[in-house]
């Protein structure tokens, strides 16, 4: 496979996380830990690490995180789930999305673990875009 580590095309590169509503997140997290061995971290989620095929030195993670039903983090979506997509060139991707008329919910926010922005798809699903630091 050709190494595309210099590729800066604004695009999704993987799934960064799967977030969903539950009636009782604590009980469900405990069930997953007890029965399926998920290690729940300090943020109340499980983290799955993998290697980037094009850059094997790079470790990537995918988060699994239940939220209490009705949490405002998914708003304005009325859906019971939200997907976080890992992206590259989030600034360029945001320009492309705006040019395509995509609903952008906020400005890019930067944290020590990466940059985030939220959009809506045509079905009313809130999507979280994350460019890892």
Secondary structure, DSSP 8 states (H G I E B T S, - for coil): ----TT---SEEEEEEEEEEEES-HHHHHHHHHHHH---B-TTS-EEEEEEETTEEEEEEEEEEEEEETT-GGGTT--SSEEEEEEEE-HHHHHHHHHHTT-EE-S--EEETTEEEEEEE-TTS-EEEEEEE-
